[in-house]
Amino acid sequence: MSEDVVARIEANPKYHDLVHKRNSFGYILSVLMIIAYYGYILLIAFNKEWLAGKLGAGMVTSIGIPLGVGVIIFTIILTNIYVRRANTEFDDMNAEILREANKR
Amino acid sequence: MSSQSIRNIFGLTLGLLATGGVLAAGADLGNTTKQATNWVAIAMFVAFVLVTLGITRWAAMKTKTAADFYTAGGGITGFQNGLAIAGDYMSAASFLGISGLVFANGFDGLIFSIGWLVGWPVITFLMAERLRNLGKFTFADITSYRLDQRQVRTIAAIGSLTVVVFYLIAQMVGAGQLIKLLFGLEYWIAVVIVGVLMVIYVTFGGMIATTWVQIIKACLLLGGGTLVMLLAFSQFGFSLEKLASQAVANSKKGLALMAPGAFLSDPVTAVSLSLGLMFGTAGLPHILMRFFTVPNAKEARKSVFIATLCVGFFFTVVAIMGLSAITIVGTNPQYFEGGTLGGKLIGGNNMPAMHLAHAVGGNLMLGFLSAVAFATILAVVSGLALAGASAISHDLYANVIRRGQATEAEEVRVSKSSSLVLGVVAVLLGIAFEKQNVAFMVGLAFGVAASCNFPVLILSMYWKGLTTRGAIWGSIAGLVSAVLIVVLSKAVWVTVLGNEKPLFPYEQPAIFSMPIAFFAAWLGSVMDGSVRATKEKEAFEDQYVRAQTGFGAAGAAAH
């Protein structure tokens, strides 16, 4: 019985559409996160001078500090973007797929 | 700075970040002096304990089934679970350790705040919904979904228990040192109190009690930290530039405070540490377990977002506290031993946050923050104990020994006895390790989580070709290589065992042990030509559909 449902889900093109959309969205965001974080770590490892540069004339705050806070904020924003889309668009698609599979 | 001392700082810092191991981490932190008994702190802590024991009583009445015990019946909301995850993750040591690091080194402290956060998006994007849709009580439910139950669960339980035990010991030692310092209690008394309360929460209240202890602790820590930060920041007119310029003027390091120091000068260590933090987070059994407490994937995603928000905010607050302390604490002789400015800070290098609380809010604020630190340790160890007990009862007992034939009541009974045993072991080892350097234990816990648990977990969700043999080979290779690297590196070989020179030059295992684990899992799988392996690969499609859609997922109980 439950194998039938799984088979019906797999036969539904909407399912493949959902999987494709959600997976590629997740991969893109993961890659962005990895670039931002490891980019920052590699900057620290290889280009300390630039990060230590001052934010403006007469200021002591270095470029690295707002950039670091930026990575934290970027992390939070990225997570929010994913959760919003997954919890609305993707979950609606998912609910529809499950409804159609259980109907017959 | 020599490369030796850089490695020292690494071991130390990882210790600071992850555990209460802070105070036992470095040579100069090892022996904290017992302070005068702090009655305000004790009164506030007693109030916290009474409230949480009340909650445990209530939770015990609601805990009827195995699902209630392990996962609060899946009835926790996304928002509640997000706070609980944050409560599970933000340790007293990350709070005291990072503010201490920023106080001493400025910019370098910030780097670690970031590392501590970046594992969360990976969990959100790649794992959250699959975890929730496939898992029931432990992450081994997922790795063993289409593979050999007994073999895969055995190795997953070994991985989980390794992480839990090392993490617990480090927490216990840190708790003893911290409480001795903040409350003026004897070391062993502090360790016993933590152990007894942990066992009470977990055995009587299960996941419901553990969750609420973590939620309350998260609110207290976020609230208390924010209040101290705001009071301190107001002295600089809430201007970051003013805060920074005064910190630079008042620090021995001067402008170097604002620049990256020697922390990440070696790229191999830098990347390895980052990998370990990022993927270790995604392999911690007590964090993974929290995904099964919510009713569905939607709530699971919501909870990781709330957790990310809390943890990100928290580390920003901690960094500002550390910077403010440079001026507010660093220029006040009453916080230095013998009143010598720039000398040794009273209580050691991890005390700036506590002194700052005293400076901006007097004894009341200091007592409050001390109580919060104690509560924080309790919440973290309870989560660990529950995860360890589940690995023993759900994986080893119910599925390996009893081959799935144990009744729910038997399983829960074994789980409760296991948490009692874990509590006793943690207390004994915590006392035994009082004078030891335990900083390496956290590195080891994260290394094993990233190399033994994470690779097989992610492959089981994403790679059709994974077979039982591959999962076993991958887990063993990751476990052995991570442990070997840590043991042969300076942290254990030299610092703990007293040898002259380390046999392995790097202390952070992840950059080596993770690829080894992935390779072994791949090799074991492609060389597995058995009939069973063919069936396991065929079963992937079914698992994949369920992982994606949540069809057939363990439901939620109404609470």
Interface residues (C-beta under 8 A of the other chain):
Chain A: S2 E3 V5 V6 I9 E10 Y15 L18 V19 R22 G26 Y27 L29 S30 M33 Y37 Y38 Y40 I41 L42 I44 A45 F46 K48 L51 A52 M59 V60 T61 S62 G64 I65 G68 V69 V71 I72 I73 T75 I76 L78 T79 N80 Y82 V83 A86 N87 D91 N94 I97 L98 A101
Chain B: F107 L110 I111 S113 I114 L117 V118 W120 P121 V122 T124 F125 L126 E129 L240 E241 A244 S245 V248 L255 M258 A259 P260 F263 L264 S265 D266 P267 A270 V271 S274 M278 A297 K298 R301 K302 V304 F305 T308 L309 G312 F315 T316 E541 D542 V545 R546 Q548 T549 G550 F551 G552
